[in-house]
């Protein structure tokens, strides 16, 4: 009974911090032990409780029940050079974003485990200053997606474990931009206004996982994260307009509807320990073409009743490799690297709101264990290719020196 009470208290605390926003779009940032090896070996290394999110079959590796609290902080920065109508103009993008997560696992016996998790599997944030030269295309873009996960795993034989997760998924999206000023024949320059768009909604999805252990030092795992169809609604608000063209919309608040789908993915992971070193790797395929060809917002406040943005995302691969050095019973050190493919490769498909591109990973991390406690820290640096983005004919930019830094700290307690 004491263990059940501890689980309930922990999950209540984790839910309290889940209002923090996520960064990026497809995220892995719910394990700091995984961060140190670039998330290689997702769910099957067996050194924290994040298998609940990555591959529920890997829960059987954790021999003790326990809880885990994750705090990751993501930094995104880039040089943004104007093209076309904005040629010669230059801005910088640089901001931090927290990404928390929490897990709890209860081992019913040595073969059957139950788990709870709260984490962000997808997310997006790009933020520019309101006075930047492309503000009429985008200022703030946020997509927060939080999974409330219930998982179960069973060790069928000494070699084979299966797991499944039922997920209740929440989505919140916000986009802001300005309405440009215009030059009036009599009145001169007439100032613009602001557009604020918000949607939110719930859906259900799940994850299926399997893990096969050749022996205690070698195993492989396969996880299938199912596609989800979001049904979101909210408000579209226009305010502060002094522009004659848009004046009839001033201070208008309109209902909006959007139905963004999130893709399925399949991840194959492997782990092998040789003496004091553990080697891990993951290959993940994400099926973007079936879920994100376009993004449509419907509202009576929009011209024609809707706005459609064509993304035409392509399917992607993510490849990572890592190593853990088990220095002592208390200390473990790790490093990793990887390549993350972007679903956009053509400038006219890449937008200012989602200026994604292929990127390389480099990461390091460490863990310290004492009694039932474990403290994990990690750091990753990602470098993205230079790329162009096109929001419309007037707003075209080039992103240079785009990079991300992730700092993570995590606490585990086993009982």
C-alpha positions as CSV (number, residue, x, y, z in Angstrom):
1,X,0.0,0.0,0.0
2,X,2.9,2.3,0.8
3,X,4.3,1.8,-2.7
4,X,1.0,2.6,-4.4
5,X,0.7,5.8,-2.3
6,X,4.2,6.9,-3.4
7,X,3.3,6.4,-7.1
8,X,0.1,8.4,-6.8
9,X,1.9,11.3,-5.0
10,X,4.7,11.3,-7.6
11,X,2.3,11.4,-10.6
12,X,0.3,14.2,-9.1
13,X,3.5,16.2,-8.8
14,X,4.6,15.5,-12.4
15,X,1.2,16.6,-13.7
16,X,1.7,19.9,-11.9
17,X,4.8,20.7,-14.0
18,X,3.4,19.4,-17.3
19,X,2.1,22.9,-18.3
20,X,5.7,23.8,-19.3
21,X,6.0,24.0,-23.1
22,X,8.0,21.6,-25.3
23,X,10.4,22.6,-27.9
24,X,11.2,21.2,-31.3
25,X,8.7,19.0,-33.2
26,X,9.3,15.3,-32.8
27,X,10.9,15.0,-29.3
28,X,12.9,12.4,-27.4
29,X,13.5,14.6,-24.4
30,X,12.1,12.5,-21.6
31,X,15.2,10.6,-20.4
32,X,18.4,12.2,-19.3
33,X,20.3,8.9,-19.2
34,X,19.2,8.5,-22.8
35,X,20.2,12.1,-23.6
36,X,23.9,11.3,-22.7
37,X,24.0,8.7,-25.4
38,X,21.9,10.5,-28.0
39,X,18.9,8.3,-27.1
40,X,20.5,5.2,-28.6
41,X,19.1,1.9,-27.3
42,X,15.6,3.5,-26.7
43,X,13.8,1.7,-23.9
44,X,16.0,-1.4,-23.7
45,X,19.2,-0.3,-21.9
46,X,17.5,-0.8,-18.5
47,X,18.9,2.1,-16.5
48,X,15.8,4.3,-16.0
49,X,12.0,4.2,-16.3
50,X,11.6,5.9,-19.7
51,X,10.9,2.6,-21.4
52,X,7.3,3.4,-20.4
53,X,7.4,6.0,-23.2
54,X,10.0,4.5,-25.7
55,X,9.3,0.8,-25.6
56,X,7.0,-0.6,-22.8
57,X,8.5,-4.1,-23.1
58,X,11.7,-2.8,-21.7
59,X,10.0,-2.1,-18.4
60,X,10.8,-5.7,-17.4
61,X,14.5,-4.8,-17.2
62,X,13.9,-2.6,-14.1
63,X,14.0,-5.0,-11.2
64,X,12.8,-2.5,-8.6
65,X,9.7,-0.3,-8.6
66,X,10.4,3.4,-8.7
67,X,9.8,6.9,-9.8
68,X,11.7,9.3,-12.1
69,X,11.5,13.1,-12.6
70,X,13.1,14.6,-15.7
71,X,14.0,18.3,-16.4
72,X,15.4,19.1,-19.8
73,X,16.1,22.6,-21.1
74,X,16.4,23.2,-24.8
75,X,18.1,26.1,-26.5
76,X,17.5,27.0,-30.1
77,X,19.4,29.7,-31.9
78,X,20.1,30.7,-35.5
79,X,21.1,33.6,-37.8
80,X,18.1,34.6,-39.9
81,X,19.0,36.4,-43.1
82,X,16.3,38.0,-45.3
83,X,15.9,37.2,-49.0
84,X,13.6,38.7,-51.7
85,X,11.8,41.7,-50.3
86,X,13.9,41.5,-47.1
87,X,17.3,41.1,-48.8
88,X,20.1,42.6,-46.6
89,X,18.1,42.4,-43.4
90,X,19.4,40.2,-40.5
91,X,18.0,38.9,-37.2
92,X,18.9,36.3,-34.6
93,X,16.7,33.7,-33.0
94,X,17.8,32.6,-29.5
95,X,15.6,31.3,-26.7
96,X,15.4,28.5,-24.0
97,X,12.5,26.2,-23.4
98,X,12.0,23.7,-20.5
99,X,10.7,20.2,-21.2
100,X,9.8,18.2,-18.1
101,X,8.7,14.6,-17.9
102,X,7.8,12.1,-15.1
103,X,7.5,8.3,-14.8
104,X,6.5,5.8,-12.2
105,X,6.7,2.0,-12.3
106,X,5.3,-0.7,-10.0
107,X,6.5,-4.3,-10.4
108,X,3.6,-6.6,-9.5
109,X,6.0,-9.5,-9.5
110,X,9.3,-10.5,-11.3
111,X,7.5,-10.9,-14.7
112,X,4.6,-8.3,-14.7
113,X,5.1,-4.5,-14.4
114,X,2.7,-1.5,-14.6
115,X,3.8,2.1,-15.4
116,X,2.6,5.6,-15.6
117,X,4.2,8.4,-17.6
118,X,3.7,12.1,-18.5
119,X,5.9,13.5,-21.2
120,X,6.0,15.5,-24.5
121,X,6.4,13.2,-27.6
122,X,6.0,16.1,-30.0
123,X,6.4,19.9,-29.6
124,X,7.3,23.0,-31.4
125,X,8.4,26.5,-30.5
126,X,9.8,29.2,-32.7
127,X,9.9,32.8,-31.4
128,X,10.9,36.0,-33.0
129,X,10.7,39.6,-31.8
130,X,7.5,41.4,-32.7
131,X,9.4,44.1,-34.6
132,X,11.4,41.7,-36.8
133,X,11.1,42.1,-40.6
134,X,9.0,38.9,-41.1
135,X,6.5,39.5,-38.3
136,X,3.6,39.6,-40.7
137,X,4.3,35.9,-41.4
138,X,5.2,34.7,-37.9
139,X,6.1,35.9,-34.4
140,X,5.3,33.1,-32.0
141,X,4.6,29.5,-33.0
142,X,3.9,26.9,-30.3
143,X,2.8,23.3,-30.4
144,X,2.5,21.6,-27.0
145,X,1.6,17.9,-27.0
146,X,1.5,15.9,-23.7
147,X,1.0,12.2,-23.4
148,X,-0.7,10.7,-20.3
149,X,0.5,7.1,-20.5
150,X,-0.6,3.9,-18.8
151,X,1.7,1.0,-19.6
152,X,2.0,-2.7,-18.9
153,X,4.8,-5.2,-19.6
154,X,5.0,-9.0,-19.2
155,X,8.0,-11.3,-19.5
156,X,6.6,-14.3,-21.4
157,X,9.7,-16.3,-21.3
158,X,13.3,-15.7,-20.0
159,X,14.0,-14.2,-23.4
160,X,10.9,-12.5,-24.7
161,X,9.0,-9.5,-23.1
162,X,6.0,-7.8,-24.6
163,X,4.5,-4.4,-23.6
164,X,1.7,-2.0,-24.5
165,X,0.7,1.6,-23.7
166,X,-2.6,3.3,-23.7
167,X,-2.2,7.0,-24.2
168,X,-4.5,10.0,-23.7
169,X,-2.9,12.8,-25.7
170,X,-3.5,16.6,-25.2
171,X,-2.6,19.2,-27.9
172,X,-2.3,22.9,-27.5
173,X,-1.3,25.2,-30.4
174,X,-0.8,28.9,-30.6
175,X,0.3,31.1,-33.5
176,X,0.7,34.9,-33.6
177,X,1.7,37.4,-36.2
178,X,1.2,41.0,-37.2
179,X,-0.9,42.7,-39.8
180,X,1.3,44.9,-41.9
181,X,1.0,48.7,-42.2
182,X,-0.2,50.2,-45.5
183,X,0.4,53.5,-47.2
184,X,-2.8,55.6,-47.5
185,X,-3.1,58.3,-50.2
186,X,-4.5,60.9,-47.8
187,X,-3.7,59.7,-44.3
188,X,-0.2,58.4,-44.9
189,X,1.0,55.3,-43.2
190,X,-1.7,53.4,-41.3
191,X,-0.5,51.1,-38.6
192,X,-1.3,47.3,-38.5
193,X,-2.6,45.0,-35.9
194,X,-2.1,41.6,-34.3
195,X,-3.5,38.1,-35.0
196,X,-3.6,35.5,-32.2
197,X,-4.7,31.9,-32.9
198,X,-5.2,29.2,-30.2
199,X,-6.5,25.6,-30.4
200,X,-6.6,22.7,-28.1
201,X,-8.0,19.2,-28.0
202,X,-7.7,15.5,-26.9
203,X,-7.3,12.2,-28.6
204,X,-6.2,8.6,-27.9
205,X,-3.3,6.6,-29.2
206,X,-0.9,3.9,-28.1
207,X,2.4,2.1,-28.3
208,X,3.3,-1.6,-28.8
209,X,6.7,-3.0,-27.9
210,X,8.7,-6.2,-27.9
211,X,12.1,-7.1,-26.5
212,X,14.2,-10.2,-27.0
213,X,17.1,-11.0,-24.7
214,X,19.8,-13.3,-26.1
215,X,21.4,-13.2,-22.7
216,X,21.8,-10.8,-19.8
217,X,24.2,-8.6,-21.8
218,X,22.6,-8.6,-25.3
219,X,19.1,-7.7,-26.4
220,X,17.1,-6.1,-29.2
221,X,13.8,-4.2,-29.0
222,X,11.1,-3.1,-31.5
223,X,8.5,-0.4,-30.7
224,X,5.6,0.8,-32.8
225,X,4.1,4.2,-31.8
226,X,0.7,4.5,-33.4
227,X,-0.5,7.5,-35.4
228,X,-3.0,9.9,-33.8
229,X,-5.6,12.0,-35.3
230,X,-6.1,15.3,-33.3
231,X,-9.4,17.1,-33.3
232,X,-8.7,20.6,-32.0
233,X,-10.7,23.8,-31.7
234,X,-10.2,27.3,-30.3
235,X,-10.3,31.0,-31.1
236,X,-8.9,33.3,-33.7
237,X,-8.6,36.9,-32.6
238,X,-7.8,40.1,-34.5
239,X,-7.0,43.3,-32.5
240,X,-5.4,46.7,-32.7
241,X,-6.0,47.2,-36.4
242,X,-5.6,50.7,-37.9
243,X,-5.3,49.3,-41.4
244,X,-8.3,50.1,-43.6
245,X,-8.1,46.9,-45.5
246,X,-8.6,44.8,-42.4
247,X,-10.7,47.2,-40.3
248,X,-13.9,45.2,-40.5
249,X,-12.2,42.4,-38.7
250,X,-10.9,44.6,-35.8
251,X,-11.5,43.1,-32.3
252,X,-13.2,40.2,-33.9
253,X,-13.1,36.8,-32.2
254,X,-13.9,33.7,-34.3
255,X,-14.2,30.0,-33.7
256,X,-11.5,27.9,-35.4
257,X,-11.1,24.2,-36.0
258,X,-8.0,22.3,-37.0
259,X,-7.3,18.5,-37.4
260,X,-3.6,17.9,-37.3
261,X,-2.5,14.3,-37.5
262,X,0.7,13.1,-35.8
263,X,2.7,10.3,-37.4
264,X,3.4,6.7,-36.5
265,X,7.0,5.6,-36.0
266,X,8.8,2.3,-35.7
267,X,12.1,2.1,-33.7
268,X,14.5,-0.8,-33.7
269,X,17.1,-0.7,-30.9
270,X,20.0,-2.9,-29.8
271,X,22.2,-3.2,-26.7
272,X,25.3,-5.2,-25.9
273,X,27.6,-5.0,-22.9
274,X,31.2,-6.2,-23.1
275,X,33.0,-6.1,-19.8
276,X,32.7,-2.5,-18.5
277,X,31.3,-0.9,-21.6
278,X,27.7,-1.0,-23.0
279,X,27.1,-0.3,-26.7
280,X,23.7,0.8,-27.9
281,X,22.0,1.9,-31.1
282,X,18.6,2.9,-32.6
283,X,17.2,3.2,-36.0
284,X,13.8,5.0,-36.1
285,X,11.5,5.4,-39.1
286,X,8.8,8.1,-39.0
287,X,5.8,7.9,-41.4
288,X,5.2,11.6,-42.1
289,X,3.6,11.2,-45.5
290,X,0.4,9.7,-44.2
291,X,-0.2,12.3,-41.5
292,X,1.2,15.7,-42.4
293,X,0.7,16.6,-46.1
294,X,-0.9,19.9,-45.1
295,X,-2.3,21.8,-42.2
296,X,-5.8,23.3,-42.5
297,X,-7.4,25.9,-40.2
298,X,-11.1,26.5,-40.7
299,X,-12.8,29.7,-39.4
300,X,-15.4,32.2,-40.6
301,X,-12.9,34.9,-39.8
302,X,-10.5,33.7,-42.5
303,X,-10.8,34.6,-46.2
304,X,-12.7,31.7,-47.9
305,X,-13.4,30.2,-44.5
306,X,-10.0,28.4,-44.2
307,X,-6.3,28.7,-44.5
308,X,-4.3,25.8,-45.9
309,X,-0.5,25.4,-45.6
310,X,1.1,22.6,-47.7
311,X,4.0,20.9,-46.0
312,X,4.2,17.7,-48.0
313,X,6.5,16.1,-45.4
314,X,8.6,13.1,-46.4
315,X,9.3,10.0,-44.3
316,X,12.4,10.3,-42.2
317,X,15.1,8.2,-40.5
318,X,16.9,8.9,-37.2
319,X,20.1,6.9,-36.5
320,X,21.9,7.0,-33.2
321,X,24.7,5.2,-31.5
322,X,26.0,5.4,-27.9
323,X,28.3,3.9,-25.3
324,X,28.1,3.6,-21.5
325,X,31.2,3.2,-19.4
326,X,30.4,1.5,-16.0
327,X,33.3,3.0,-14.1
328,X,32.2,1.9,-10.7
329,X,29.0,0.7,-9.0
330,X,28.3,4.4,-8.3
331,X,29.5,6.1,-11.5
332,X,28.6,5.6,-15.1
333,X,29.8,7.8,-18.0
334,X,28.3,7.9,-21.5
335,X,28.6,9.5,-24.9
336,X,26.7,9.3,-28.2
337,X,26.1,10.7,-31.6
338,X,23.5,10.6,-34.3
339,X,21.9,11.9,-37.5
340,X,18.3,13.1,-37.5
341,X,16.7,13.6,-41.0
342,X,14.3,16.4,-41.5
343,X,10.9,15.8,-43.3
344,X,11.4,19.0,-45.3
345,X,14.1,19.2,-48.0
346,X,12.7,21.9,-50.4
347,X,12.8,25.6,-49.5
348,X,9.2,26.1,-50.6
349,X,8.0,23.4,-48.2
350,X,10.0,24.7,-45.2
351,X,8.3,27.6,-43.4
352,X,9.4,30.3,-41.1
353,X,7.2,28.7,-38.4
354,X,8.9,25.3,-38.7
355,X,12.4,26.0,-40.1
356,X,13.6,22.4,-39.7
357,X,16.6,20.8,-41.4
358,X,18.8,17.7,-41.2
359,X,21.0,17.8,-38.0
360,X,23.9,16.0,-36.4
361,X,23.9,15.0,-32.7
362,X,26.8,14.9,-30.2
363,X,26.1,14.2,-26.5
364,X,27.7,13.3,-23.2
365,X,26.3,12.3,-19.8
366,X,26.9,10.7,-16.4
367,X,25.0,9.0,-13.6
368,X,25.7,8.7,-9.8
369,X,24.0,6.1,-7.8
370,X,23.8,6.0,-4.0
371,X,21.5,3.5,-2.1
372,X,18.1,3.8,-3.8
373,X,18.8,7.2,-5.4
374,X,20.3,7.9,-8.9
375,X,21.2,11.3,-10.2
376,X,21.6,11.7,-14.0
377,X,23.0,14.6,-16.0
378,X,23.4,15.0,-19.7
379,X,24.2,17.5,-22.5
380,X,23.7,17.4,-26.2
381,X,24.7,19.7,-29.0
382,X,22.9,19.6,-32.4
383,X,24.0,21.3,-35.6
384,X,21.5,21.8,-38.5
385,X,22.3,22.4,-42.2
386,X,21.9,25.8,-43.6
387,X,18.5,26.1,-45.3
388,X,16.0,28.5,-46.9
389,X,12.4,28.9,-45.8
390,X,9.4,30.4,-47.6
391,X,6.3,31.5,-45.8
392,X,5.0,33.5,-48.9
393,X,6.3,35.4,-51.8
394,X,7.3,38.4,-49.6
395,X,8.7,36.4,-46.7
396,X,11.7,34.3,-47.7
397,X,14.7,33.8,-45.3
398,X,17.9,31.8,-44.9
399,X,18.8,30.1,-41.6
400,X,22.5,29.9,-40.9
401,X,24.4,28.6,-37.9
402,X,21.2,26.9,-36.7
403,X,22.0,24.8,-33.6
404,X,20.4,23.5,-30.4
405,X,21.7,22.7,-27.0
406,X,20.0,20.5,-24.5
407,X,20.8,20.4,-20.8
408,X,19.2,17.7,-18.6
409,X,19.0,16.7,-15.0
410,X,17.1,13.7,-13.7
411,X,16.4,12.1,-10.4
412,X,15.4,8.4,-9.9
413,X,14.2,6.7,-6.7
414,X,13.8,2.9,-6.4
415,X,11.9,1.2,-3.6
